[in-house]
């Protein structure tokens, strides 16, 4: 399975490099076919125009039968992307995934998401509410972030959109961070996020990992990170793999 995955990913990367139309870039990190970094340009006519957005890509053991795990490395103000962690809400990367899809098609879907945000199915509730209730303010902050974090030209801000928005952006980011932390407490059931995510990055679903931790009886340790004993690691992995 590992050999098949490596061959498939290598072929996909070669296809991306030979494609001069989509303008999608994906490269290996430390020559590993399981850890990649991608980038694409913000779509024209959107608040993200002129910016370059980088994406962290992890290839699970079950690829292509499970989707790549992606998150934005570049901070972005978008209802379907966490403004704090870069986590993405996109069907293509979850229930809508199919083995016939590729890393390139997933990246193209991400680029399309910037053109067609879905505030009613949000990853970041603060941004989604702002987009619904105050779309002009949403666009202003999205453009500001594109300039500040994605390298978009300052001319994208237009007149009167400069320094006075910094305090507003900081306040909105803090509010989003607080809500994200509250959501994490619920989703991670009191376990440390990094502790759980070590298994999520292997390709397992978050809810299944949390269930396995509960089943095995892992100590929440007050929400602090720590190194699990090897025996517990084995028990959790066995539970996730459905082994008796």
Buried (B, 14 or more C-beta within 10 A) or exposed (E): EEEEBBEBBEEBBEEBEEEEEEEBBBEBEEEEBBBBBBBBBBBEEBBBBBBBBBBBBBBBEBBBEBBBBBBBBBBBBBBBBBBBBBBBBBEBBEEEBEEEBBBBBBBBBBBEBBEEBBBEEBBBBBBBBBBEEEEEBBBBBBBBBBBBBBEBEEEBBEEEBEEEBEEEBEEBBEBBBEBBEEBBEEEBBBBBBEBBBBBBBBBBEBEEBBBBBBEBEBEBEEEEEEEBEEEBBEBBBEBBEEEE
